[in-house]
Amino acid sequence: FLRPADNPFIPMIGLNDKVTQGFKHPQIARLICPVSWLEDFDQDPEYKLANGKCVPHPHDWPLLLFDEATFDITNLCVSFLRNEMLAWRMIFQGPSAVDGRTSNKATKRGNALRHGMKSVTVNALAYIATLVYFALSSQEVFSAGGGDNEFDYYEFYRGLVATLEEEFSVEDRSQVIEWWNRYELRYLLVRKAVLTTSQASFPEVC
């Protein structure tokens, strides 16, 4: 669910084996490469990364957090946390949201419906970004990290929350939240209408 079916990772990644992911995969390596290293990485994809001798600092933000079309290294907040990776939609809205299913046979409600979310939150964005980074990495078991040659997921999450809450202005932070409210939660109206047809006990969302 991290990439649409018509634009898969090449080579394709396995569902149960992450050994070829992370910095060992050419496309994934670029996504999790810190933006401060990106120019050097594009010139030499082996730059610092594939041999595993250099673990990125958790506060050196990877490209996957940004919309590359509007990415500006001199003004990161322009596209920060605006990458439409489908895993965000799957977790917020449920697996059927990523493949277009809207029938009442859809299996599970997403977390947004289940918990009555009316808006994306800073903590939710940081949590999803952390999970997406882990999903792309070659690490087999999710943990706080931070050990020898391990990416520090705990600090990555904390850093994202702190950046949005302490470094972004109220206006810039609101724009990030509104961006995801428009592009993610707008589908909840359709899903809620369909799902409540067969399960009237669902909580109110809107």
BAFI-3210 file (N, C-alpha, C; in Angstrom, 3 decimals, decimal comma, padded with zeros to 6 digits):
// residues 206
n [1|2|3|4|5|6|7|8|9|10|11|12|13|14|15|16|17|18|19|20|21|22|23|24|25|26|27|28|29|30|31|32|33|34|35|36|37|38|39|40|41|42|43|44|45|46|47|48|49|50|51|52|53|54|55|56|57|58|59|60|61|62|63|64|65|66|67|68|69|70|71|72|73|74|75|76|77|78|79|80|81|82|83|84|85|86|87|88|89|90|91|92|93|94|95|96|97|98|99|100|101|102|103|104|105|106|107|108|109|110|111|112|113|114|115|116|117|118|119|120|121|122|123|124|125|126|127|128|129|130|131|132|133|134|135|136|137|138|139|140|141|142|143|144|145|146|147|148|149|150|151|152|153|154|155|156|157|158|159|160|161|162|163|164|165|166|167|168|169|170|171|172|173|174|175|176|177|178|179|180|181|182|183|184|185|186|187|188|189|190|191|192|193|194|195|196|197|198|199|200|201|202|203|204|205|206]
n.u [000,807|002,171|002,851|001,090|-000,625|-000,030|002,403|004,725|007,341|010,540|013,239|010,433|009,146|009,200|006,530|007,015|009,693|012,260|014,829|015,916|015,154|015,059|018,139|019,260|017,725|017,183|015,132|013,742|015,841|016,358|014,023|014,180|016,455|018,163|017,207|019,206|021,354|020,694|021,482|024,130|023,546|022,023|023,978|025,688|024,448|025,361|026,257|027,317|025,362|024,388|026,216|025,770|027,258|026,759|024,330|021,411|020,700|017,931|016,581|017,215|015,565|013,966|013,431|010,913|009,078|008,244|006,528|007,749|007,433|007,008|009,062|011,492|014,648|015,484|013,298|011,720|009,209|007,292|006,550|006,503|005,595|003,681|003,428|001,829|001,703|000,252|-000,146|-000,865|-003,548|-004,658|-004,320|-005,679|-008,261|-008,881|-008,225|-009,669|-009,786|-007,583|-007,799|-010,063|-012,491|-015,868|-018,002|-020,497|-019,256|-016,748|-014,028|-012,645|-013,017|-011,239|-008,847|-009,696|-012,533|-013,108|-012,300|-013,636|-012,484|-012,323|-010,584|-007,286|-004,422|-001,496|000,032|-000,955|-000,067|002,718|002,987|002,096|003,992|006,281|005,692|005,573|008,214|009,486|008,261|009,410|012,032|014,824|014,668|013,537|011,876|009,730|010,773|011,816|014,347|017,607|019,899|023,209|024,047|021,345|018,353|016,815|013,759|012,102|013,089|012,760|009,955|009,344|010,748|009,360|006,863|007,669|008,721|006,455|004,843|006,409|008,248|006,984|004,869|001,624|-000,079|001,298|001,336|-001,404|-001,985|-000,743|-002,265|-004,799|-004,309|-004,099|-006,625|-008,245|-007,291|-007,246|-009,308|-011,635|-012,741|-014,018|-016,720|-018,012|-017,340|-018,433|-021,161|-021,667|-020,878|-022,518|-024,894|-025,082|-024,220|-025,458|-024,562|-022,191|-019,903|-020,628|-019,050|-018,936]
n.v [-001,211|001,133|002,212|003,041|000,571|000,840|002,017|000,652|-000,262|-000,896|-003,005|-005,120|-005,205|-007,631|-009,092|-010,348|-010,291|-008,203|-007,800|-006,743|-004,145|-000,698|001,065|-000,582|-000,775|000,823|002,819|003,101|003,810|006,437|007,690|007,511|008,809|011,447|014,828|016,685|015,323|014,753|015,856|014,920|012,209|011,783|012,136|010,095|007,198|005,325|006,756|007,117|005,376|002,662|000,804|000,728|001,981|004,508|005,909|007,739|010,798|011,076|013,496|014,587|015,198|012,828|012,398|011,288|012,576|014,798|016,630|016,124|017,593|020,209|020,675|022,502|023,181|025,361|026,214|024,344|023,947|024,367|022,058|020,123|017,094|016,441|014,323|012,116|009,297|006,137|004,605|006,249|006,896|004,330|003,598|005,611|005,416|002,793|-000,408|-000,657|001,878|002,401|000,995|001,738|000,544|000,730|-000,692|-002,287|-004,495|-004,047|-004,671|-003,796|-000,965|002,129|003,760|006,375|006,412|004,570|005,770|008,129|010,403|013,761|015,408|015,442|015,050|016,475|014,550|012,204|012,436|012,373|009,823|008,157|008,836|007,798|005,059|004,617|005,140|003,024|000,856|001,069|000,631|-001,672|-002,923|-005,552|-005,879|-003,772|-001,201|001,046|001,775|003,294|002,073|000,668|001,340|001,570|003,038|005,765|005,579|006,523|009,101|010,217|010,315|012,010|014,279|015,080|015,791|017,871|019,677|020,468|021,519|023,370|024,689|025,373|028,008|028,983|029,340|028,004|025,386|024,873|024,867|022,530|020,580|021,128|020,505|017,695|017,106|017,795|016,107|013,560|012,941|013,603|011,439|010,058|010,728|009,427|006,739|006,450|006,767|004,517|002,367|002,644|001,798|-000,923|-001,226|000,268|001,176|002,564|005,121|008,663|010,777|013,126]
n.w [000,000|000,021|-002,382|-005,420|-007,460|-010,160|-010,179|-009,012|-006,594|-007,970|-007,966|-007,018|-003,666|-001,044|000,898|003,292|003,783|004,497|003,775|001,448|001,460|002,616|002,671|000,830|-001,354|-004,417|-005,012|-002,580|-000,916|-001,704|-000,852|001,948|002,414|004,030|003,453|003,470|002,507|-000,044|-002,558|-002,843|-002,736|-005,087|-006,987|-006,380|-005,600|-003,772|-001,723|001,481|002,516|001,648|002,597|005,265|007,207|008,035|009,875|009,497|011,253|013,457|013,351|010,994|008,381|006,214|002,641|002,167|003,744|002,440|-000,169|-003,177|-005,488|-004,720|-003,065|-001,265|-000,396|001,006|002,352|004,151|005,305|003,415|001,984|003,902|005,441|003,482|001,741|-000,335|000,399|000,207|002,475|004,598|004,093|004,205|006,908|008,314|007,183|006,546|004,905|002,446|001,440|-000,121|-002,443|-003,726|-003,059|-002,057|-001,190|000,934|001,824|002,638|004,820|007,417|009,558|009,355|011,545|011,919|011,663|013,663|016,012|016,014|014,787|013,890|012,723|011,362|013,436|015,054|016,478|015,337|012,669|013,071|014,145|012,018|010,052|011,250|011,246|008,481|007,727|009,082|007,739|005,219|005,766|006,349|008,707|010,709|012,982|014,717|016,857|019,515|018,794|018,211|019,111|018,507|015,215|014,585|013,522|015,184|016,151|018,146|018,781|016,279|016,011|018,225|017,428|015,121|016,198|017,904|016,039|014,554|016,596|017,987|016,319|013,939|012,854|014,121|011,968|009,833|010,856|010,992|008,286|007,415|008,786|007,705|005,060|005,131|006,174|004,016|001,911|002,941|004,994|003,658|002,339|004,286|004,575|002,446|002,995|005,553|005,046|003,473|005,145|007,408|006,494|006,833|009,418|011,841|014,256|014,225|015,359|015,402|013,019|011,528]
ca.u [000,000|003,013|002,879|-000,047|-000,344|000,510|003,723|005,311|008,784|011,278|012,531|009,326|009,544|008,437|005,646|007,481|011,146|012,673|016,279|016,315|014,569|015,910|019,162|019,689|016,804|017,485|014,056|013,475|016,987|016,187|012,920|014,566|017,683|017,953|017,209|020,487|022,302|020,055|022,282|025,228|022,976|021,637|025,201|026,279|023,471|026,019|026,763|027,167|024,171|024,154|027,104|025,284|028,207|026,295|022,905|020,940|020,188|016,463|016,038|017,610|014,331|014,080|012,635|009,553|008,189|007,959|006,032|008,951|007,099|007,089|010,136|012,451|015,600|015,637|012,057|011,200|007,820|006,395|006,036|006,733|004,483|002,653|003,659|000,606|001,943|-001,068|-000,278|-001,578|-004,974|-005,069|-004,400|-006,730|-009,589|-009,101|-007,580|-010,430|-009,620|-006,481|-008,065|-011,277|-013,708|-016,795|-019,165|-020,685|-018,494|-015,440|-013,799|-012,394|-013,007|-009,957|-008,766|-010,450|-013,920|-013,210|-012,078|-014,394|-011,621|-012,902|-009,472|-005,938|-003,727|-000,040|000,542|-001,311|000,843|004,038|002,880|002,038|005,286|007,208|005,369|005,946|009,679|009,814|007,811|010,351|013,371|015,142|014,529|012,491|010,980|009,587|011,175|012,188|015,603|018,603|021,093|024,298|023,630|019,891|017,659|016,130|012,361|011,521|013,477|012,149|008,578|009,370|011,220|008,275|005,878|008,260|008,846|005,145|004,249|007,278|008,985|006,045|003,911|000,257|-000,623|001,926|000,856|-002,803|-002,003|-000,428|-003,441|-005,869|-003,941|-004,493|-008,083|-008,829|-006,884|-007,446|-010,568|-012,798|-013,309|-014,776|-018,146|-018,480|-017,223|-019,373|-022,498|-021,786|-020,750|-023,641|-026,028|-025,158|-023,869|-025,972|-024,002|-020,922|-019,918|-020,722|-017,762|-019,105]
ca.v [000,000|002,317|002,763|002,563|-000,640|001,173|002,628|-000,109|-000,232|-001,800|-004,282|-005,180|-005,602|-008,750|-008,807|-010,976|-010,274|-006,817|-007,777|-005,939|-002,815|000,311|001,649|-001,572|-000,678|002,133|003,800|003,308|004,527|007,871|008,177|007,631|009,590|012,802|015,825|017,391|014,499|014,341|016,229|013,951|010,892|011,712|012,003|008,794|006,511|004,561|007,764|006,975|004,690|001,238|-000,059|000,697|002,565|005,821|005,900|009,128|011,326|011,053|014,834|014,998|014,677|012,120|012,916|010,752|013,465|015,988|016,577|016,473|018,562|021,562|020,669|023,596|022,945|026,602|026,480|022,987|023,874|024,480|020,742|019,191|016,188|016,500|013,230|011,303|007,855|005,564|004,007|007,189|006,728|003,000|003,545|006,498|005,130|001,374|-000,932|-000,467|003,244|002,512|000,333|002,252|-000,181|001,446|-001,524|-002,586|-005,685|-003,639|-005,448|-003,100|000,488|002,722|004,341|007,630|006,074|003,814|006,653|009,357|011,534|014,799|016,125|014,919|015,703|016,480|013,261|011,184|012,580|011,901|008,365|007,531|009,026|006,853|003,725|004,539|005,008|001,652|-000,047|001,154|000,255|-003,104|-003,432|-006,572|-005,743|-002,380|-000,905|002,453|001,978|004,123|001,328|000,710|001,202|001,496|004,313|006,073|005,892|007,297|010,499|010,632|010,692|013,188|015,411|015,520|016,487|019,126|020,592|021,025|022,256|024,403|025,445|025,910|028,997|028,464|029,328|026,929|024,117|024,735|024,542|021,102|019,835|021,326|019,755|016,297|017,041|017,834|015,014|012,268|012,708|013,858|010,153|009,497|010,930|008,342|005,463|006,419|006,567|003,129|001,426|002,743|001,099|-002,273|-001,220|001,569|001,538|003,268|006,443|009,834|011,344|014,479]
ca.w [000,000|000,037|-003,730|-006,200|-008,232|-011,471|-010,008|-007,895|-006,424|-008,848|-007,890|-006,069|-002,318|-000,528|002,016|004,528|003,854|004,325|003,647|000,287|001,593|003,222|001,824|-000,149|-002,493|-005,013|-004,875|-001,163|-000,356|-001,961|-000,022|003,351|002,482|004,546|002,377|003,488|001,774|-001,287|-003,733|-002,941|-003,015|-006,496|-007,772|-006,054|-004,742|-002,712|-000,797|002,931|002,992|001,407|003,384|006,636|008,144|008,469|010,176|009,533|012,516|013,369|013,106|009,646|007,776|004,941|001,532|002,181|004,486|001,656|-001,538|-003,936|-006,529|-004,168|-002,075|-001,338|000,681|001,775|003,085|004,259|005,756|002,263|001,593|005,014|005,754|002,444|000,797|-000,404|000,402|000,449|003,806|005,461|003,876|004,653|008,364|008,775|006,669|006,360|003,698|001,213|000,947|-001,056|-003,710|-004,318|-002,674|-001,187|-000,951|002,345|002,151|003,138|006,038|008,672|009,590|009,685|012,881|011,999|011,960|014,910|017,158|015,868|014,458|013,057|012,113|011,550|014,548|014,982|016,943|014,354|011,537|013,487|014,309|010,698|009,404|011,865|010,738|007,065|007,676|009,457|006,678|004,116|006,215|006,340|010,076|010,717|014,127|015,119|018,229|019,684|018,086|018,870|019,482|017,537|013,818|014,503|013,422|016,438|015,827|019,232|018,587|015,018|016,342|019,099|016,654|014,249|017,031|018,364|014,903|014,237|017,717|018,541|015,301|012,962|013,345|014,198|010,602|009,065|011,396|010,571|006,861|007,298|009,245|006,728|003,845|005,318|006,311|002,671|001,036|003,587|005,684|002,818|001,968|005,393|004,353|001,574|003,703|006,664|004,490|003,027|006,245|008,332|005,894|007,393|010,834|012,298|015,552|014,088|016,004|014,540|012,664|011,044]
c.u [000,846|003,130|001,660|000,354|000,285|001,871|004,455|006,805|009,408|012,724|011,444|009,825|008,640|007,597|006,213|008,994|011,634|014,166|016,740|015,742|015,567|016,920|019,739|018,816|016,936|016,398|013,767|014,607|016,839|015,080|013,340|015,905|017,377|018,059|018,521|021,572|021,854|020,882|023,432|024,708|022,630|022,853|025,847|025,357|024,085|026,480|026,350|026,193|024,196|025,039|026,741|026,192|027,762|024,786|022,423|020,479|018,669|015,835|016,512|016,569|014,551|013,127|011,183|008,570|007,684|007,271|007,171|008,671|007,232|008,221|011,128|013,379|015,783|014,396|011,285|009,717|006,828|005,770|006,172|005,460|003,338|002,904|002,458|000,909|000,679|-001,231|-001,011|-003,074|-005,461|-005,250|-005,513|-008,121|-009,894|-008,540|-008,343|-010,256|-008,529|-006,746|-009,429|-012,541|-014,580|-018,040|-019,305|-020,020|-017,076|-015,240|-013,691|-012,497|-011,605|-010,001|-009,577|-011,907|-014,051|-013,103|-012,775|-013,551|-012,338|-011,828|-008,200|-005,285|-002,219|000,521|000,222|-000,384|002,230|004,055|002,895|003,372|006,325|006,962|005,775|007,459|010,081|009,437|008,785|011,738|013,591|015,045|013,329|011,451|010,936|009,954|011,523|013,485|016,595|019,846|022,171|023,763|022,126|019,299|016,823|014,698|011,701|011,837|012,911|010,718|008,550|009,781|010,155|007,239|006,421|008,373|007,516|004,606|005,092|007,966|008,081|005,194|002,538|-000,342|-000,045|001,455|-000,586|-002,901|-001,682|-001,642|-004,570|-005,586|-004,384|-005,989|-008,746|-008,545|-007,032|-008,867|-011,799|-013,487|-014,154|-016,284|-018,731|-018,452|-018,232|-020,789|-022,709|-021,810|-021,931|-024,900|-026,213|-024,852|-024,232|-025,352|-022,675|-021,010|-020,055|-019,334|-017,899|-020,452]
c.v [001,269|002,963|002,252|001,410|-000,323|001,875|001,950|000,168|-001,250|-001,839|-004,263|-005,660|-006,719|-008,356|-009,304|-010,960|-008,865|-006,681|-006,892|-004,522|-001,834|000,851|000,657|-001,533|000,720|003,183|004,122|004,108|006,025|008,454|008,382|008,343|010,973|013,835|016,601|016,618|014,265|014,674|015,255|012,571|010,753|011,586|010,647|008,057|005,661|005,460|007,486|005,897|003,170|000,338|-000,089|001,330|003,923|005,783|007,347|009,532|011,414|012,417|015,411|014,406|014,025|012,690|012,463|011,656|014,633|015,656|017,049|017,529|020,001|021,698|021,790|023,476|024,187|026,941|025,171|022,936|023,945|023,136|019,694|018,417|016,310|015,461|012,290|009,812|007,170|004,926|004,936|006,979|005,384|002,973|004,428|005,986|003,650|000,898|-000,660|000,927|003,351|001,805|000,688|001,536|000,675|000,606|-001,812|-003,887|-005,335|-004,201|-004,597|-001,593|000,979|003,347|005,621|007,374|005,447|004,723|008,004|010,578|012,504|015,606|015,328|015,695|015,630|015,117|012,141|011,239|012,052|010,383|007,660|007,668|008,050|005,442|003,566|004,386|003,571|000,672|-000,056|000,654|-001,253|-003,711|-004,357|-006,342|-004,291|-002,204|000,576|002,772|002,777|003,392|001,468|000,424|000,997|002,895|004,524|006,525|006,741|008,779|011,059|011,115|011,969|014,431|015,964|016,314|017,847|020,142|021,259|021,912|023,440|025,264|026,037|026,997|028,356|028,358|028,195|025,560|023,854|024,360|023,076|020,261|019,935|020,574|018,301|016,150|017,007|016,559|013,632|012,086|013,006|012,556|009,541|009,643|009,799|007,024|005,363|006,144|005,121|002,174|001,484|002,100|-000,272|-002,320|000,137|002,033|002,272|004,632|007,553|010,400|012,791|015,033]
c.w [000,000|-001,338|-004,478|-007,094|-009,581|-011,391|-008,853|-007,736|-007,369|-008,381|-006,812|-004,716|-001,829|000,670|003,340|004,689|003,526|004,042|002,491|000,342|002,206|002,228|000,825|-001,408|-003,103|-004,841|-003,410|-000,522|-000,556|-001,084|001,429|003,524|003,064|003,426|002,342|002,749|000,341|-002,526|-003,933|-003,289|-004,496|-007,414|-007,582|-005,092|-003,638|-001,578|000,650|003,395|002,859|002,246|004,856|007,657|008,672|008,649|010,273|010,929|012,407|013,125|011,779|008,699|006,416|003,895|001,603|002,926|003,637|000,333|-002,427|-005,007|-006,033|-003,150|-002,328|-000,142|001,554|002,594|003,217|004,613|004,601|001,923|002,695|005,350|004,759|001,354|000,815|-000,502|000,909|001,810|004,762|005,334|004,388|006,162|008,895|008,401|006,499|005,032|002,409|000,635|-000,103|-002,370|-004,287|-003,933|-001,775|-000,902|000,533|002,752|002,609|004,541|007,293|008,513|009,904|011,067|013,010|012,343|013,342|016,135|017,015|015,563|013,536|012,341|012,313|012,685|014,342|015,379|015,966|013,150|011,882|013,613|012,960|009,976|009,950|011,362|009,278|006,927|008,018|008,343|005,503|004,487|006,095|007,730|010,169|011,809|014,562|016,583|018,319|018,964|018,907|019,323|018,420|016,138|013,670|014,405|014,681|016,145|016,911|019,067|017,290|015,274|017,180|018,337|015,724|015,032|017,456|017,232|014,596|015,353|018,178|017,487|014,227|013,625|013,410|012,804|009,779|009,540|010,962|009,103|006,622|007,673|008,221|005,437|003,963|005,544|004,952|001,890|001,656|004,105|004,839|002,404|003,076|005,191|003,511|002,313|004,838|006,150|004,078|004,202|007,205|007,775|006,525|008,878|011,412|013,597|015,453|014,764|014,987|014,280|012,251|011,498]
res [f|l|r|p|a|d|n|p|f|i|p|m|i|g|l|n|d|k|v|t|q|g|f|k|h|p|q|i|a|r|l|i|c|p|v|s|w|l|e|d|f|d|q|d|p|e|y|k|l|a|n|g|k|c|v|p|h|p|h|d|w|p|l|l|l|f|d|e|a|t|f|d|i|t|n|l|c|v|s|f|l|r|n|e|m|l|a|w|r|m|i|f|q|g|p|s|a|v|d|g|r|t|s|n|k|a|t|k|r|g|n|a|l|r|h|g|m|k|s|v|t|v|n|a|l|a|y|i|a|t|l|v|y|f|a|l|s|s|q|e|v|f|s|a|g|g|g|d|n|e|f|d|y|y|e|f|y|r|g|l|v|a|t|l|e|e|e|f|s|v|e|d|r|s|q|v|i|e|w|w|n|r|y|e|l|r|y|l|l|v|r|k|a|v|l|t|t|s|q|a|s|f|p|e|v|c]
***
